[in-house]
Amino acid sequence: MLSSGLRQMAAILLLCALAGCMYPEKQQQPENASRESVRRVQAAVDDYQQQEGLLPILNSTADTPRYEKFVVDLSKLKRQGYLDEIPSAAFEQGGNFYFLLLDEETSPAVKLMDLVTVQKVNDVQRQVNRYKSAHSGRLPAGEELYPGLFAVDSKAAGTTSVTLSSVYSGDLLEFIMDGQGNVFADYAADIMTAVRQSGSSPDAEEDLRTLLEAASYYVPVKSLAYRWIGGQPVPQPFEHL
């Protein structure tokens, strides 16, 4: 039997999946609006945790990826008086973002998960699955961009009209796919920019996505872990975190 939190989360995700055609092409939130929305929700989360001893998050499963896992229960925060109003950027208000928490066990930090990115990757994933089913398990694979990771052949998959802009730079992102046909967004260019701006060489064992976390209000949703290999960020096909 699903808990009420899981039922609520499932309902929201179902709405998100069904409403893909209703999303307008993503408009980047003005930086000051994002900052203010995150600040308000962060203050509400901090107050709630101090008073209740818990975090106001929707339930998730153990295998939910890190950048989708701890979604803030904005309705609860508003209902219990910790939040005057739900930000207009939030999905619950018709916006394109979930507010979620990172570092939930040590220093919970509010970040934004872009639902347009989620929807676009899911759209490509559906087409890849369709192609795979119709071609005896073969994948619509293009060039091998990284070891074990391939570009999606958009013509074969029927996804030529699906494009994805980075929440960090506004530049177009590549859709990449592992050998099983799992689709991800490729944030290598954004990570390289973050590495250059940091002015230091990353540790070989570091997940470079944390650089994007530190430099922005947004999380690199629908991504693989990245390691610094040969002077560049390389996504790891077996690290679906």
FITORFI-651748 format. One record per residue (C-alpha): residue number from 1; residue in three letters; x, y, z. Coordinates in pm, 1 decimal. Layout:
<rs>
   k   r       c1       c2       c3
 NUM ALA        X        Y        Z
...
</rs>
This chain:
<rs>
   k   r       c1       c2       c3
   1 MET      0.0      0.0      0.0
   2 LEU    148.8    335.7   -100.0
   3 SER    187.5    599.5    170.0
   4 SER     11.4    932.4    117.5
   5 GLY    345.6   1094.0     34.0
   6 LEU    423.8    834.4   -231.9
   7 ARG     74.0    865.2   -376.9
   8 GLN    113.8   1243.4   -397.4
   9 MET    455.6   1211.9   -559.0
  10 ALA    325.7    954.3   -807.8
  11 ALA     33.8   1179.5   -898.3
  12 ILE    262.1   1476.7   -961.3
  13 LEU    500.8   1270.4  -1174.5
  14 LEU    208.4   1128.5  -1372.9
  15 LEU     78.2   1478.2  -1438.6
  16 CYS    426.0   1581.9  -1546.0
  17 ALA    448.7   1289.9  -1788.8
  18 LEU    103.8   1348.0  -1934.5
  19 ALA    145.4   1723.2  -1964.5
  20 GLY    457.5   1717.7  -2179.9
  21 CYS    284.7   1866.5  -2482.8
  22 MET    151.9   2148.8  -2264.6
  23 TYR    493.0   2281.7  -2161.6
  24 PRO    593.1   2595.5  -2350.0
  25 GLU    953.6   2611.9  -2466.6
  26 LYS   1144.7   2684.1  -2149.0
  27 GLN   1195.8   3046.8  -2055.4
  28 GLN   1488.6   3085.5  -1817.6
  29 GLN   1376.7   3238.3  -1490.8
  30 PRO   1535.2   3577.9  -1425.2
  31 GLU   1825.9   3527.9  -1187.0
  32 ASN   1682.6   3751.7   -917.0
  33 ALA   1344.2   3573.3   -929.8
  34 SER   1513.4   3233.8   -894.6
  35 ARG   1726.8   3362.2   -609.9
  36 GLU   1426.5   3502.1   -424.4
  37 SER   1215.1   3187.9   -474.4
  38 VAL   1494.4   2960.4   -353.5
  39 ARG   1565.8   3191.5    -59.0
  40 ARG   1201.6   3187.0     51.0
  41 VAL   1167.3   2810.0     25.9
  42 GLN   1503.7   2759.0    198.0
  43 ALA   1389.6   2973.8    491.2
  44 ALA   1063.2   2778.8    512.6
  45 VAL   1246.5   2444.6    505.5
  46 ASP   1487.8   2560.2    776.5
  47 ASP   1202.1   2679.8    998.3
  48 TYR   1007.1   2357.8    945.0
  49 GLN   1305.6   2140.2   1029.3
  50 GLN   1380.8   2342.0   1341.2
  51 GLN   1022.1   2322.9   1464.7
  52 GLU    923.8   1972.9   1351.3
  53 GLY   1257.5   1790.1   1358.7
  54 LEU   1192.1   1655.5   1008.6
  55 LEU   1233.7   1769.0    650.2
  56 PRO    922.2   1865.8    448.4
  57 ILE    981.0   1627.5    158.9
  58 LEU    767.6   1391.6    -45.2
  59 ASN    844.0   1022.3     -9.5
  60 SER   1065.1    862.8   -273.9
  61 THR   1203.2    517.6   -347.2
  62 ALA   1559.6    407.5   -275.9
  63 ASP   1650.1    396.2   -645.2
  64 THR   1527.5    748.4   -727.3
  65 PRO   1821.7    944.7   -876.1
  66 ARG   1987.1   1203.3   -650.9
  67 TYR   1870.3   1498.3   -858.3
  68 GLU   1505.8   1389.0   -847.1
  69 LYS   1482.1   1235.1   -501.6
  70 PHE   1398.0   1479.1   -222.5
  71 VAL   1121.3   1700.8   -361.0
  72 VAL   1007.3   1969.4   -118.3
  73 ASP    643.5   1937.6    -11.5
  74 LEU    548.7   2298.6    -84.7
  75 SER    180.5   2234.2    -17.2
  76 LYS    261.0   2118.3    335.7
  77 LEU    480.6   2423.6    398.2
  78 LYS    199.7   2653.4    286.1
  79 ARG    -71.7   2459.6    469.5
  80 GLN    119.4   2471.4    796.9
  81 GLY    208.2   2838.3    766.8
  82 TYR    578.4   2813.2    690.7
  83 LEU    532.2   2954.9    340.5
  84 ASP    300.1   3245.0    256.7
  85 GLU    254.8   3134.2   -102.2
  86 ILE    399.2   2875.2   -336.7
  87 PRO    642.1   3038.4   -584.4
  88 SER    509.0   3084.0   -936.6
  89 ALA    810.1   2892.8  -1073.0
  90 ALA    692.5   2576.6   -894.7
  91 PHE    515.2   2299.7  -1083.8
  92 GLU    236.0   2318.1   -827.1
  93 GLN    163.7   2670.8   -954.0
  94 GLY    199.1   2587.0  -1322.8
  95 GLY    572.3   2657.0  -1338.3
  96 ASN    851.4   2445.5  -1482.6
  97 PHE   1039.3   2351.6  -1166.6
  98 TYR   1035.5   2124.2   -867.0
  99 PHE   1202.8   2258.1   -555.3
 100 LEU   1416.1   1982.3   -406.5
 101 LEU   1679.8   1927.8   -140.1
 102 LEU   2043.0   1823.9   -167.7
 103 ASP   2270.5   1730.5    123.3
 104 GLU   1957.9   1640.1    318.1
 105 GLU   2145.8   1469.1    602.1
 106 THR   2406.7   1737.9    671.0
 107 SER   2306.9   2081.1    542.2
 108 PRO   1981.3   2067.7    342.2
 109 ALA   2004.8   2304.2     45.7
 110 VAL   1711.0   2400.6   -176.8
 111 LYS   1771.3   2371.8   -551.3
 112 LEU   1559.8   2376.8   -867.5
 113 MET   1491.9   2076.5  -1089.1
 114 ASP   1396.0   2175.1  -1443.3
 115 LEU   1093.6   1976.0  -1558.4
 116 VAL   1138.6   2074.0  -1922.8
 117 THR   1471.4   1890.2  -1918.7
 118 VAL   1300.9   1590.3  -1756.5
 119 GLN   1024.0   1593.2  -2015.0
 120 LYS   1256.3   1625.7  -2316.5
 121 VAL   1477.5   1337.8  -2200.5
 122 ASN   1166.5   1128.4  -2132.0
 123 ASP   1035.2   1208.2  -2481.0
 124 VAL   1357.0   1081.9  -2639.0
 125 GLN   1358.7    780.1  -2406.5
 126 ARG   1011.1    679.0  -2523.6
 127 GLN   1118.8    696.9  -2887.7
 128 VAL   1434.6    496.3  -2819.3
 129 ASN   1226.3    231.7  -2642.3
 130 ARG    986.7    222.6  -2936.6
 131 TYR   1270.7    181.7  -3185.6
 132 LYS   1435.2    -87.2  -2972.2
 133 SER   1109.7   -282.9  -2951.9
 134 ALA   1052.2   -259.5  -3327.4
 135 HIS   1409.1   -357.6  -3422.5
 136 SER   1469.9   -671.2  -3213.9
 137 GLY   1656.7   -488.5  -2938.1
 138 ARG   1878.6   -280.5  -3167.2
 139 LEU   1932.8     80.8  -3062.1
 140 PRO   1914.1    400.7  -3270.9
 141 ALA   2279.1    466.1  -3187.3
 142 GLY   2488.8    728.7  -3358.9
 143 GLU   2851.2    815.8  -3292.9
 144 GLU   3018.3    680.1  -2979.0
 145 LEU   3083.2   1006.8  -2795.5
 146 TYR   3237.9    853.3  -2483.5
 147 PRO   3335.2    496.5  -2388.4
 148 GLY   3006.8    305.9  -2373.3
 149 LEU   2794.4    613.3  -2451.3
 150 PHE   2645.7    708.3  -2785.4
 151 ALA   2466.4    993.4  -2953.3
 152 VAL   2101.9    919.3  -3027.1
 153 ASP   2043.0    895.5  -3402.3
 154 SER   1756.8   1144.4  -3403.8
 155 LYS   1648.1   1059.8  -3758.2
 156 ALA   1622.9    688.2  -3681.5
 157 ALA   1455.8    749.9  -3345.9
 158 GLY   1216.4   1011.5  -3482.6
 159 THR   1335.6   1282.5  -3243.8
 160 THR   1468.1   1546.2  -3483.6
 161 SER   1217.5   1799.7  -3346.5
 162 VAL   1324.5   1745.6  -2983.8
 163 THR   1592.3   1991.0  -2874.2
 164 LEU   1711.8   2068.4  -2523.9
 165 SER   1863.6   2392.0  -2394.9
 166 SER   2089.4   2395.5  -2090.5
 167 VAL   1953.2   2563.8  -1777.8
 168 TYR   2309.4   2681.3  -1713.3
 169 SER   2418.9   2831.2  -2044.9
 170 GLY   2117.4   2824.7  -2274.6
 171 ASP   2323.9   2623.4  -2524.6
 172 LEU   2186.5   2308.4  -2683.1
 173 LEU   2263.2   1983.7  -2502.3
 174 GLU   2326.8   1646.8  -2664.3
 175 PHE   2112.1   1346.3  -2578.6
 176 ILE   2337.7   1050.7  -2496.6
 177 MET   2251.4    685.5  -2453.7
 178 ASP   2419.1    386.8  -2289.5
 179 GLY   2438.7     34.8  -2430.6
 180 GLN   2102.6    -57.8  -2278.8
 181 GLY   1925.0    237.6  -2435.6
 182 ASN   1898.5    456.8  -2125.4
 183 VAL   1891.4    822.6  -2230.3
 184 PHE   2056.7   1114.6  -2049.7
 185 ALA   2137.5   1481.6  -2105.3
 186 ASP   2507.1   1555.1  -2163.2
 187 TYR   2630.4   1836.3  -1937.3
 188 ALA   2998.7   1804.8  -2033.2
 189 ALA   3024.1   2154.6  -2183.9
 190 ASP   2862.9   2316.6  -1879.4
 191 ILE   3091.2   2121.5  -1647.4
 192 MET   3398.6   2223.7  -1848.1
 193 THR   3295.3   2587.3  -1809.0
 194 ALA   3254.1   2536.6  -1434.3
 195 VAL   3597.7   2372.2  -1411.6
 196 ARG   3759.1   2665.1  -1592.2
 197 GLN   3583.1   2914.5  -1369.2
 198 SER   3693.9   2726.8  -1057.5
 199 GLY   4057.6   2780.1  -1152.6
 200 SER   4168.2   2441.5  -1021.2
 201 SER   4211.3   2090.0  -1154.9
 202 PRO   3943.5   1847.0  -1031.3
 203 ASP   4021.6   1537.4   -828.0
 204 ALA   4002.8   1218.1  -1033.1
 205 GLU   3740.6   1065.1   -800.8
 206 GLU   3520.7   1374.8   -780.2
 207 ASP   3173.8   1372.2   -932.7
 208 LEU   3203.1   1690.7  -1136.2
 209 ARG   2830.4   1757.9  -1126.9
 210 THR   2884.9   1905.4   -780.7
 211 LEU   3052.3   2202.0   -953.7
 212 LEU   2721.0   2280.3  -1123.3
 213 GLU   2539.4   2247.6   -790.4
 214 ALA   2775.3   2496.2   -627.8
 215 ALA   2762.0   2747.8   -911.9
 216 SER   2386.5   2754.1   -971.2
 217 TYR   2037.3   2717.4   -828.4
 218 TYR   1973.4   2432.2  -1073.6
 219 VAL   2060.0   2062.6  -1056.8
 220 PRO   2185.6   1861.7  -1356.8
 221 VAL   1880.7   1638.6  -1373.5
 222 LYS   1873.9   1331.8  -1600.7
 223 SER   2250.9   1301.8  -1594.0
 224 LEU   2528.6   1053.3  -1530.9
 225 ALA   2818.8   1105.7  -1293.0
 226 TYR   3118.3   1279.7  -1455.4
 227 ARG   3487.2   1215.1  -1383.2
 228 TRP   3792.2   1418.2  -1487.5
 229 ILE   3972.7   1199.3  -1742.1
 230 GLY   4236.6   1316.0  -1987.3
 231 GLY   4172.7   1680.5  -1913.0
 232 GLN   3798.4   1671.6  -1974.5
 233 PRO   3472.8   1573.7  -1800.7
 234 VAL   3364.2   1224.9  -1905.2
 235 PRO   3022.8   1077.1  -1817.1
 236 GLN   3031.1    731.8  -1659.5
 237 PRO   2782.9    486.3  -1816.5
 238 PHE   2744.2    271.6  -1504.6
 239 GLU   2688.5    552.8  -1256.1
 240 HIS   2316.2    633.0  -1273.3
 241 LEU   2306.7    843.6   -958.0
</rs>
